[in-house]
Amino acid sequence: MIAIFCTNSINILAGINGVEVGQSLVIALSIAANDALYVNGTDLPAAEAHLFSLYFLLPFIAVSIALLRYNWYPARVFVGDTYCYFAGMTFAVVGILGHFSKTMMLFFLPQIFNFVYSSPQLFRLVPCPRHRMPRFNPHTNCLEPSYSDIRTLSRLGQWLTIALDRLGLADARCDKNGRSVEMSNLTLLNLLLVRLGPCHERTLTLRVMAVQALGTAIAFVIRYQLVHFFY
């Protein structure tokens, strides 16, 4: 389950220059920081497990930093599915073989949110287009939320659309009769554009990395301050 989720969660949160490598780099640095807390500890099995994790992560971090330089906007190298699966499997391997899979999942909080948030479209409760990445506006040189047609919805889909719109988690557009005809696609990228407004592609990547870093901070609080409530 972890191997499947890690590989696909990064691939779902993708589509703009630098976002796949950027989020993977933040996750890798977060796990490496967590490993560093154990390698000099008195618990030898834990120290060896986290040292094993670093053996995988340090080369991965070095490669990702170099790749990010060329994948940053305007990208000269494009990662595609190959890097997403490679990154996800690297995290899955260190989490499983290092025996800290629950802690590993804490560093994927933005990816977990993105999956849950996307689930109405992924499970066809509302229409899901082939591509859900943000839309480029050539007049402003900014990215804007992309939309899908929601004129044919089930009753459950209508309820979800109304709830998401009222909670500010989506932007529903209506015709002159007040009937919803379009809704912003349910991805974290589009949500950031809905809530914070259109922005340059480079800025959106930085926002995703900031969200990932915030997720890391929450993960450390849960792991080391609220551990008895979650473990």
C-alpha positions in Angstrom: 0.0 0.0 0.0 2.8 2.5 0.9 4.7 1.6 -2.3 1.6 2.2 -4.4 0.7 5.4 -2.6 4.1 7.0 -2.6 4.7 6.5 -6.3 1.3 7.7 -7.4 0.8 10.6 -5.0 3.8 12.5 -6.4 2.6 11.8 -9.9 -0.9 13.2 -9.2 0.5 16.4 -7.8 2.3 17.4 -11.0 2.1 19.3 -14.2 4.1 22.5 -13.9 7.8 23.1 -14.1 9.7 22.0 -10.9 6.8 20.9 -8.8 7.5 17.1 -8.9 11.2 17.6 -8.1 10.5 20.4 -5.6 8.1 18.5 -3.5 10.3 15.4 -3.6 13.3 17.4 -2.5 11.4 18.8 0.5 10.2 15.4 1.5 13.7 13.9 1.2 15.3 16.7 3.2 12.6 16.2 5.9 13.2 12.5 6.1 16.9 13.0 6.2 16.5 15.5 9.1 14.4 12.9 10.9 17.1 10.3 10.3 19.7 12.6 11.7 17.9 12.6 15.1 18.5 8.9 15.4 21.9 8.0 13.9 23.9 9.0 17.0 21.3 7.6 19.5 21.8 4.8 22.0 19.2 2.6 20.3 21.4 0.7 17.9 18.7 -1.0 15.7 17.0 2.4 15.2 20.4 4.1 14.5 21.2 1.4 11.9 17.8 1.7 10.3 18.0 5.4 9.9 21.6 5.2 8.7 20.4 2.8 6.0 17.7 5.4 5.1 20.4 8.1 4.7 22.4 5.8 2.3 19.5 6.0 -0.1 18.4 9.6 0.6 21.7 11.5 0.4 22.4 10.5 -3.2 18.7 11.1 -4.1 18.9 14.6 -2.6 22.1 15.4 -4.6 20.6 14.2 -7.8 17.3 16.0 -7.2 19.1 19.3 -6.5 21.0 19.0 -9.8 17.8 18.0 -11.6 15.8 20.9 -10.1 18.2 23.4 -11.6 17.2 22.2 -15.1 13.6 21.5 -14.3 13.0 24.9 -12.8 10.9 27.4 -14.9 11.6 27.7 -17.8 12.4 24.0 -17.8 15.1 22.5 -20.1 14.6 19.0 -18.7 11.2 17.4 -18.1 10.9 14.6 -15.6 7.7 12.8 -16.7 6.4 9.7 -14.9 9.9 8.2 -14.6 11.2 10.6 -11.9 7.8 10.5 -10.0 7.9 6.7 -9.8 11.6 6.7 -8.9 11.2 9.3 -6.2 8.1 7.6 -4.7 9.7 4.2 -4.7 12.8 5.6 -3.0 10.6 7.0 -0.2 8.7 3.7 0.1 11.8 1.6 0.3 13.4 3.7 3.1 10.2 3.8 5.0 9.5 0.1 4.8 13.0 -1.3 5.2 13.8 1.4 7.8 10.8 0.4 9.8 9.3 3.9 10.1 6.5 3.7 7.6 4.0 5.6 9.8 6.4 8.5 10.2 7.1 8.4 6.5 3.4 8.9 5.8 3.4 12.0 8.0 5.8 13.7 5.5 3.2 13.1 2.8 0.4 15.2 4.4 0.0 17.5 1.3 -0.1 14.5 -1.0 -2.7 12.8 1.3 -4.7 15.9 1.2 -4.4 16.2 -2.5 -5.6 12.6 -3.0 -8.6 13.0 -0.7 -9.4 16.4 -2.2 -9.2 14.9 -5.7 -11.2 11.8 -4.9 -14.6 13.1 -6.1 -13.1 13.4 -9.6 -10.9 10.3 -9.4 -14.0 8.2 -8.4 -16.2 10.0 -11.0 -18.6 11.5 -8.5 -18.0 14.7 -10.5 -16.6 14.8 -14.1 -12.9 14.3 -14.4 -11.1 15.6 -17.6 -8.0 13.9 -18.9 -5.8 16.8 -17.8 -6.5 18.8 -14.7 -3.4 21.0 -14.6 -3.8 24.8 -14.3 -4.6 26.9 -17.4 -2.0 29.3 -18.8 -3.3 32.8 -19.7 -1.0 34.2 -22.4 -2.3 37.8 -21.8 -1.2 37.9 -18.2 1.6 35.3 -18.3 0.0 33.7 -15.3 -1.6 30.3 -14.4 -5.3 30.2 -13.6 -7.5 27.4 -12.3 -8.7 25.0 -14.9 -12.4 24.0 -15.0 -14.5 21.0 -15.9 -18.1 20.9 -17.2 -20.5 19.9 -14.4 -23.9 20.4 -16.2 -24.6 16.7 -15.9 -24.3 15.7 -12.3 -25.8 13.1 -10.0 -27.6 14.2 -6.9 -24.5 13.3 -4.8 -22.3 15.2 -7.3 -24.5 18.3 -6.9 -24.3 18.2 -3.2 -20.5 17.8 -3.3 -20.2 20.8 -5.7 -22.4 23.0 -3.5 -20.4 22.0 -0.4 -17.0 22.5 -1.9 -18.0 25.9 -3.3 -19.5 27.1 0.0 -16.4 26.0 1.9 -14.1 27.9 -0.5 -12.5 24.6 -1.7 -13.6 25.1 -5.3 -14.9 27.8 -7.6 -18.2 27.0 -9.2 -19.3 29.1 -12.2 -23.0 29.6 -12.9 -25.0 30.5 -16.0 -27.5 33.4 -16.1 -30.2 31.2 -14.5 -27.9 30.5 -11.5 -27.3 26.9 -12.5 -23.7 25.6 -11.9 -22.0 24.8 -15.3 -18.3 24.7 -14.4 -16.2 23.9 -11.4 -12.5 24.3 -10.8 -10.6 21.0 -11.0 -10.0 19.4 -7.6 -6.2 19.5 -7.3 -4.0 21.2 -4.8 -2.5 23.3 -7.6 -5.9 24.6 -8.6 -6.9 25.1 -5.0 -3.9 27.4 -4.4 -4.9 29.4 -7.5 -8.5 29.6 -6.3 -7.6 30.8 -2.8 -4.6 32.9 -3.6 -5.3 34.1 -7.1 -3.6 33.6 -10.5 0.2 33.7 -10.4 3.3 32.9 -12.4 4.2 29.3 -12.8 7.4 29.8 -10.8 5.4 31.3 -7.9 3.0 28.4 -7.9 5.8 25.9 -7.6 7.2 27.9 -4.7 3.8 27.9 -3.0 3.6 24.1 -3.3 7.0 23.7 -1.8 6.0 26.1 1.0 2.9 23.9 1.6 5.1 20.9 1.7 7.4 22.5 4.2 4.4 23.4 6.4 3.4 19.8 6.2 6.8 18.8 7.4 6.5 21.1 10.4 3.1 19.6 11.2 4.6 16.1 10.8 7.4 16.8 13.3 4.9 18.2 15.8 2.7 15.1 15.5 5.7 12.7 15.7 7.5 14.3 18.6 4.9 16.2 20.6 1.5 14.5 19.9 2.8 11.0 19.3 0.6 9.4 22.0 -2.5 10.7 20.3 -1.7 9.4 16.8 0.5 6.3 17.4 
